Amino acid sequence: MKSNINVEKSSQEVIDFMENDSVKFEILERKELKGSDSIDSASQLFFIQNANIKLKTARIVLKNSSVTLESGSLYYLKGDIDMESKVGGAKGLGKKLFNKATTGEKMFKPTYTGTGEIVLEPTFGHYALIELDNEEIIVDDGCFYACESSIEVGAAPMKNISSALLGNEGFIQTKLSGKGIVLLEVPVPGEEIIEYELNNDTLKVDGNFVVLRSGNIDFSVQKAGKSILGSATSGEGFLNVYSGKGFLWLLPTKAIYKRLTQAGLRNQTNPGGKSNTKD
């Protein structure tokens, strides 16, 4: 039988990848969606394509190796690959229940082992790849998507209540440690992420725009001014403070996308500061 229906490879392109001897992670982007049999979805596709929003997915090629996925992220797989969801006895179950309750991450993260290809659920969002070399990073809840099974996925509690309440980061974040490749979901395109390296210095941020930091960077919340009154009159209130030696990912455009979602274009001419102009 002859058919021209399978154009999967030609309709997608690899926009980023990372690999080693045992695994390859690829981020694929579909050039365009041709439409469906629904008029409603066709109108949405018109705006999506004119806004240059592309459908993406992640493909993982295993070479007699293992990866851990976020639960529910599998789209399809091909090859000699087995799936296992480890509980780890009563202690392991208790740890998973604690992590789920505190981080919001799904409790069980299945492990896929073997040789073949795994394709993850498509999204209009954004992916980022990072390789750890016996390192530890802390990421926002919901960012974790997949990693080599050599990476341990755990919880990183805030050091104090004020940081959790005032920093808008929650009481617990996700900790990833070990050696291997990690795939993350991020709220902005990769080219809009700024990587800062701290060398025993400090970065202060007005908002929760840091999505990732290395594990040896301390996080706290401080008043913008030296006093409560000073913070109130500056218009800034509290700042998220990152200090130590390591690196972090800052997302300065995240606030703009949030404002667009909440209020549309009409409020974007004023970035939030004050001026001497009048309505």
Secondary structure by P-SEA (a helix, b strand, c coil): ccccccccccccccccccccccbbbbbbbbccccccccaaaaaaaaaaaaacbbbbbbbbbbccbbbbbccccccccccbbbbbbbcccaaaaaaaaaaaaccccccbbbbbbcbbbbbcccccbbbbbbbbccbbbbbcccccccccccbbbbbbbbccaaaaaaaccccbbbbbbcbbbbbbbbccccccbbbbbbcccccccccccccccccccccccccccccaaaaaaacccccccccccbbbbbbcaaaaaaaaacccccccccccccccccc
